[in-house]
Amino acid sequence: MKIFTTSDWHFGIYPANLEKWLGMMEDYFHNYFIPYIKSNSENGDILIICGDIYDNRTSIPIIISCAVENILISLSKILPVHIIVGNRDLYNKGSNDINSLRLFNHVNNISVYTKTTTIDFFGEKIVIMPWIEKRLDIINELKSNRGDYLFCHSDLKDCITHSNSSSNKNPDKIDISFFKDYKKVFSGHIHIRQIIDNFIFIGSPYQMHRSEMGSDKGITILDVSDGSVKFDSDKYSPVFGKIFIKTEDDILNLKELKDSKDYIDLHISNSLIKNRKIRRKLEIIIEKIKFSSIEYINDIVDDISSDVVDDNKEISNIGGFDISIQLDYEEYIREYINNQNYDNKLKFGILSEYNDIIKIYNENYKN
């Protein structure tokens, strides 16, 4: 007597990297999610998808449509699948009539919900509510559809929308008090999994943004026989991470990431790569491991003997020219290189050579 829940698949996200993300999603569903449902579900159990199967509400590539169809058909052969229409599944957020999921209504064992509906599940009233744009319309739907458990695609006041922000400043968000009559509420829409009183945002099945770094993903299961809620954490999908390289040992530890699927941002100390041998070790590793991004930390500290530095001081320099030093051109050039769309290996090489030039200049020519 279990209800398995998932939400916010967002197939078609990042069109510029379509095949990469599609590959990750297909790997997750075919090698983790579908086998999990097959192994853990029993006769009578159901799956509820709480909206946003697709990411783009106006254009869905054929390869994405076929991938989603294969996944849903595979799931429908295991247990009944109930799909709630989310805001990303709609052509127009103000109306649920035109949506990207309606064709799946014609697949055996799949039901798509564009209107609030109540179903009986082993004596419990399960209210299924799709995306509703206006706050007052949501309130009216909740008042008109009483039940034991609510599954929906909804926003909520004071929820955490990203790892460092919340929706509490938006007066149009609905308050938790309007959901108090349900034993439990399970909602999609917000990707960060969280529990606010009886309201559970089940979260997206995998991380898709850096703002989700550190957030737990998984599968939420309601057992209506006793009202218990189980969360099985997902350790299969790749996650976003950040690594700082400040010592030679940090470089050696990178070898452990050779077979990692994670999206790692690498932050390298500029003071570390002044040493050519150390820099070469890092170059070799970067050639073998694909990082999401590589940035350089400007933590080089010059040895300045005087306590006070006058940025407008005029210096008599090469060829008798007077150069007025007012700006940190070294850092501006370094920042310019970092902001270019070079591949990681090329950018690393340019920055390394540039740092060498600056070092020679500082040691031999700078007063």
C-alpha positions as CSV (number, residue, x, y, z in Angstrom):
1,M,0.0,0.0,0.0
2,K,2.8,2.4,-0.9
3,I,2.9,5.5,-3.1
4,F,6.2,6.2,-4.7
5,T,6.9,9.8,-5.6
6,T,9.2,11.6,-7.9
7,S,9.1,15.0,-9.6
8,D,10.9,17.7,-11.7
9,W,12.8,15.5,-14.2
10,H,13.3,18.5,-16.5
11,F,14.1,16.5,-19.6
12,G,15.6,18.9,-22.2
13,I,17.4,21.1,-19.8
14,Y,20.5,22.9,-21.1
15,P,20.0,22.6,-24.9
16,A,23.6,23.6,-25.6
17,N,24.6,20.4,-23.7
18,L,21.6,18.4,-24.6
19,E,23.2,15.0,-25.1
20,K,25.4,15.2,-21.9
21,W,22.4,15.9,-19.7
22,L,20.1,13.4,-21.5
23,G,22.7,10.7,-21.1
24,M,22.9,11.4,-17.3
25,M,19.1,11.3,-17.0
26,E,18.7,8.1,-19.0
27,D,21.4,6.5,-17.0
28,Y,19.6,7.5,-13.8
29,F,16.2,6.1,-14.8
30,H,17.3,3.0,-16.6
31,N,20.0,1.9,-14.3
32,Y,18.8,3.2,-10.9
33,F,15.2,4.5,-10.7
34,I,13.3,1.8,-12.7
35,P,15.2,-1.1,-11.1
36,Y,14.5,0.4,-7.7
37,I,10.8,0.6,-8.4
38,K,10.8,-2.9,-9.8
39,S,12.6,-4.3,-6.7
40,N,10.7,-2.4,-4.0
41,S,7.1,-2.1,-5.3
42,E,4.4,-4.7,-4.7
43,N,1.0,-5.4,-6.2
44,G,-1.3,-2.4,-5.5
45,D,1.4,0.2,-5.2
46,I,1.4,3.3,-7.4
47,L,3.8,5.9,-8.6
48,I,2.9,9.7,-8.6
49,I,5.0,12.1,-10.6
50,C,4.5,15.6,-9.2
51,G,5.1,17.6,-12.4
52,D,7.7,19.2,-14.7
53,I,8.8,16.1,-16.6
54,Y,10.0,18.5,-19.3
55,D,12.0,21.6,-19.0
56,N,11.0,23.7,-22.0
57,R,7.3,24.5,-22.4
58,T,7.5,25.6,-26.0
59,S,9.9,23.2,-27.7
60,I,10.8,19.5,-27.1
61,P,13.4,17.8,-29.3
62,I,12.3,14.4,-30.7
63,I,15.2,12.6,-28.9
64,I,13.9,14.0,-25.6
65,S,10.3,13.0,-26.3
66,C,11.4,9.4,-27.2
67,A,13.5,9.1,-24.1
68,V,10.7,10.1,-21.8
69,E,8.2,7.9,-23.6
70,N,10.5,4.9,-23.1
71,I,11.0,5.6,-19.4
72,L,7.2,6.1,-18.7
73,I,6.3,3.0,-20.7
74,S,8.8,0.9,-18.7
75,L,7.4,2.3,-15.4
76,S,3.8,1.7,-16.5
77,K,4.6,-2.0,-17.0
78,I,5.6,-2.3,-13.3
79,L,2.8,-0.3,-11.6
80,P,0.1,2.4,-12.3
81,V,1.7,5.8,-13.1
82,H,-0.1,9.0,-12.2
83,I,1.3,12.2,-13.7
84,I,0.5,15.7,-12.4
85,V,0.9,18.5,-14.8
86,G,3.5,21.1,-13.7
87,N,4.1,24.6,-14.8
88,R,7.0,23.6,-17.1
89,D,4.6,21.1,-18.8
90,L,2.2,23.8,-19.9
91,Y,2.4,26.0,-23.0
92,N,0.6,28.7,-21.1
93,K,0.9,28.8,-17.3
94,G,-2.5,30.3,-17.0
95,S,-4.2,27.3,-18.5
96,N,-3.7,23.5,-18.1
97,D,-5.5,22.6,-21.3
98,I,-2.5,22.7,-23.7
99,N,0.3,20.6,-22.2
100,S,3.2,18.3,-23.2
101,L,1.9,15.3,-21.3
102,R,-1.6,14.7,-22.6
103,L,-0.5,12.1,-25.2
104,F,0.5,9.8,-22.3
105,N,-3.1,9.5,-21.3
106,H,-3.4,7.1,-24.2
107,V,-0.7,4.8,-22.7
108,N,-2.1,1.8,-20.7
109,N,-1.7,2.2,-16.9
110,I,-0.8,6.0,-17.2
111,S,-3.1,8.8,-16.0
112,V,-2.4,12.5,-16.6
113,Y,-4.1,15.1,-14.4
114,T,-4.9,18.6,-15.6
115,K,-7.6,19.2,-13.0
116,T,-7.8,18.6,-9.3
117,T,-9.0,15.0,-8.7
118,T,-9.6,12.8,-5.7
119,I,-8.8,9.0,-6.0
120,D,-9.4,6.3,-3.4
121,F,-6.3,4.4,-2.4
122,F,-7.0,1.6,0.1
123,G,-9.6,3.7,1.9
124,E,-7.5,6.9,1.9
125,K,-8.6,9.9,-0.1
126,I,-5.7,11.0,-2.3
127,V,-6.1,14.5,-3.7
128,I,-4.1,15.2,-6.9
129,M,-3.7,18.9,-7.7
130,P,-1.8,20.1,-10.8
131,W,-0.1,23.5,-11.2
132,I,-2.4,26.4,-10.5
133,E,-1.1,29.9,-11.3
134,K,-3.1,32.2,-9.0
135,R,-2.9,32.0,-5.2
136,L,-6.7,32.5,-4.7
137,D,-7.5,29.8,-7.2
138,I,-5.2,27.4,-5.2
139,I,-7.0,28.3,-2.0
140,N,-10.4,27.6,-3.6
141,E,-9.2,24.3,-4.9
142,L,-7.9,23.2,-1.5
143,K,-11.2,24.2,0.2
144,S,-13.2,22.3,-2.4
145,N,-11.1,19.1,-2.3
146,R,-10.8,17.7,1.1
147,G,-8.9,14.5,1.6
148,D,-6.3,12.6,3.6
149,Y,-3.2,13.2,1.5
150,L,-2.4,15.8,-1.1
151,F,0.0,15.4,-4.1
152,C,0.6,18.5,-6.1
153,H,2.9,20.9,-8.0
154,S,2.8,24.0,-5.8
155,D,4.8,26.9,-4.4
156,L,4.8,27.8,-0.7
157,K,5.6,30.8,1.3
158,D,8.9,30.6,3.3
159,C,10.2,27.5,1.4
160,I,13.9,27.4,0.4
161,T,14.0,27.9,-3.4
162,H,17.8,27.5,-3.7
163,S,20.6,26.8,-1.3
164,N,20.8,30.5,-0.2
165,S,17.4,32.0,-0.9
166,S,13.7,31.6,0.1
167,S,10.3,32.8,-1.2
168,N,9.2,34.5,2.0
169,K,9.4,38.0,0.4
170,N,6.8,37.1,-2.3
171,P,3.3,38.1,-1.1
172,D,1.7,35.9,-3.7
173,K,3.0,32.7,-2.3
174,I,0.5,30.5,-0.4
175,D,0.8,30.1,3.3
176,I,1.3,26.7,5.0
177,S,-1.9,27.2,7.0
178,F,-4.0,26.4,3.9
179,F,-2.6,22.9,3.8
180,K,-3.1,22.0,7.5
181,D,-6.1,19.8,7.0
182,Y,-4.1,17.1,5.2
183,K,-2.2,14.5,7.0
184,K,0.7,15.0,4.6
185,V,1.3,17.1,1.5
186,F,3.8,16.0,-1.2
187,S,4.8,18.6,-3.8
188,G,7.0,19.1,-6.7
189,H,8.2,22.4,-8.2
190,I,10.9,23.3,-5.7
191,H,14.1,21.3,-6.3
192,I,15.5,21.5,-2.8
193,R,14.0,18.7,-0.7
194,Q,12.6,20.1,2.6
195,I,9.9,19.5,5.2
196,I,7.8,22.4,6.5
197,D,5.2,21.1,9.1
198,N,3.1,18.6,7.2
199,F,4.3,19.8,3.8
200,I,7.1,17.9,2.0
201,F,8.9,19.2,-1.1
202,I,10.1,15.9,-2.5
203,G,12.8,17.7,-4.6
204,S,14.2,16.8,-8.0
205,P,15.7,13.3,-8.5
206,Y,19.2,14.6,-9.3
207,Q,21.2,17.8,-9.0
208,M,20.9,20.1,-12.1
209,H,22.2,23.4,-10.8
210,R,25.2,24.6,-8.7
211,S,22.6,26.1,-6.3
212,E,21.6,22.5,-5.4
213,M,25.2,21.7,-4.2
214,G,24.9,19.8,-0.9
215,S,21.2,19.1,-1.2
216,D,20.1,15.5,-0.7
217,K,18.2,13.7,-3.5
218,G,16.3,10.5,-3.5
219,I,12.9,8.7,-3.6
220,T,10.1,9.5,-1.2
221,I,7.6,6.7,-0.3
222,L,4.3,7.0,1.6
223,D,2.9,3.9,3.2
224,V,-0.8,4.6,3.7
225,S,-1.2,1.5,6.0
226,D,0.4,3.4,8.8
227,G,1.1,6.9,7.4
228,S,4.9,6.5,7.5
229,V,7.1,8.3,5.1
230,K,10.4,6.8,3.9
231,F,13.2,8.7,2.1
232,D,15.8,6.6,0.2
233,S,18.7,8.8,-0.5
234,D,20.2,8.6,-4.0
235,K,24.0,7.9,-4.1
236,Y,24.0,7.0,-7.8
237,S,23.6,10.4,-9.6
238,P,26.4,12.9,-10.1
239,V,26.5,15.9,-7.8
240,F,28.1,19.4,-7.9
241,G,31.2,19.9,-5.9
242,K,34.0,22.4,-5.3
243,I,37.6,21.6,-4.6
244,F,40.4,24.0,-3.6
245,I,43.9,23.2,-4.5
246,K,46.4,24.9,-2.2
247,T,49.1,22.3,-1.5
248,E,50.9,19.6,-3.5
249,D,49.0,17.0,-1.5
250,D,45.8,18.5,-2.8
251,I,47.0,17.8,-6.4
252,L,47.8,14.2,-5.6
253,N,44.4,13.7,-4.1
254,L,42.8,14.7,-7.4
255,K,43.7,11.3,-8.8
256,E,40.9,9.8,-6.7
257,L,38.4,11.7,-9.1
258,K,39.6,9.8,-12.2
259,D,36.4,7.8,-12.5
260,S,34.0,10.3,-10.9
261,K,30.8,11.3,-12.6
262,D,30.5,14.4,-10.4
263,Y,30.5,18.0,-11.7
264,I,33.6,19.4,-10.0
265,D,34.7,23.1,-9.9
266,L,38.4,23.3,-9.4
267,H,39.9,26.4,-7.6
268,I,43.7,26.5,-7.9
269,S,46.0,28.7,-5.8
270,N,48.2,31.0,-8.1
271,S,51.0,30.8,-5.5
272,L,51.1,27.0,-5.9
273,I,51.6,27.0,-9.7
274,K,54.7,29.2,-9.5
275,N,56.7,26.0,-9.2
276,R,57.1,24.4,-12.6
277,K,57.3,20.8,-11.3
278,I,54.1,21.2,-9.3
279,R,52.5,22.9,-12.2
280,R,53.3,20.0,-14.6
281,K,51.8,17.5,-12.1
282,L,48.6,19.5,-12.2
283,E,48.7,19.8,-16.0
284,I,48.9,16.0,-16.3
285,I,45.9,15.5,-14.0
286,I,43.8,18.1,-15.8
287,E,44.5,16.4,-19.1
288,K,43.0,13.1,-17.7
289,I,40.1,14.4,-15.6
290,K,37.3,16.5,-16.9
291,F,36.3,19.3,-14.5
292,S,33.2,21.5,-14.9
293,S,35.3,24.6,-14.5
294,I,38.8,25.7,-13.4
295,E,39.4,29.0,-11.7
296,Y,42.6,30.5,-10.2
297,I,42.8,32.1,-6.8
298,N,44.9,35.2,-6.8
299,D,46.6,34.6,-3.4
300,I,50.1,35.6,-4.3
301,V,51.4,38.0,-1.7
302,D,54.3,40.3,-2.6
303,D,57.0,41.0,-0.1
304,I,56.6,44.7,0.5
305,S,59.2,46.3,2.8
306,S,57.4,49.6,3.4
307,D,54.3,49.8,5.5
308,V,52.6,52.4,3.3
309,V,52.2,52.1,-0.5
310,D,51.3,55.2,-2.5
311,D,49.4,54.0,-5.6
312,N,50.0,57.3,-7.3
313,K,53.8,57.3,-6.9
314,E,55.7,58.1,-10.1
315,I,58.5,55.6,-10.9
316,S,61.5,56.4,-13.2
317,N,61.6,53.4,-15.4
318,I,63.1,51.8,-18.5
319,G,64.3,54.3,-21.2
320,G,63.7,57.3,-18.9
321,F,59.9,57.1,-19.2
322,D,57.8,58.1,-16.2
323,I,55.1,55.5,-15.5
324,S,52.3,56.5,-13.1
325,I,51.1,53.3,-11.4
326,Q,47.5,53.7,-10.4
327,L,45.9,50.3,-11.3
328,D,46.7,46.7,-10.6
329,Y,47.2,45.8,-14.3
330,E,48.7,42.4,-13.4
331,E,45.4,41.3,-11.8
332,Y,43.3,42.9,-14.6
333,I,45.1,40.9,-17.2
334,R,44.8,37.7,-15.1
335,E,41.1,38.3,-14.7
336,Y,40.8,38.9,-18.4
337,I,42.4,35.6,-19.3
338,N,40.2,33.8,-16.8
339,N,37.0,35.3,-18.4
340,Q,37.9,34.0,-21.9
341,N,36.1,31.0,-23.3
342,Y,39.3,29.0,-23.7
343,D,39.3,25.3,-23.0
344,N,40.7,24.4,-19.5
345,K,44.1,23.2,-20.8
346,L,44.8,26.2,-22.9
347,K,43.7,28.6,-20.2
348,F,45.9,26.9,-17.7
349,G,48.9,27.1,-20.0
350,I,48.3,30.8,-20.7
351,L,48.0,31.7,-17.1
352,S,51.1,29.7,-16.2
353,E,53.2,31.5,-18.8
354,Y,51.8,34.8,-17.8
355,N,52.6,34.2,-14.1
356,D,56.2,33.3,-15.1
357,I,56.5,36.6,-17.1
358,I,55.2,38.6,-14.1
359,K,57.6,36.8,-11.8
360,I,60.6,37.6,-14.0
361,Y,59.5,41.2,-14.3
362,N,59.1,41.6,-10.6
363,E,62.4,39.9,-9.8
364,N,64.6,41.7,-12.4
365,Y,62.9,45.0,-13.4
366,K,60.4,46.2,-10.8
367,N,61.9,48.7,-8.3
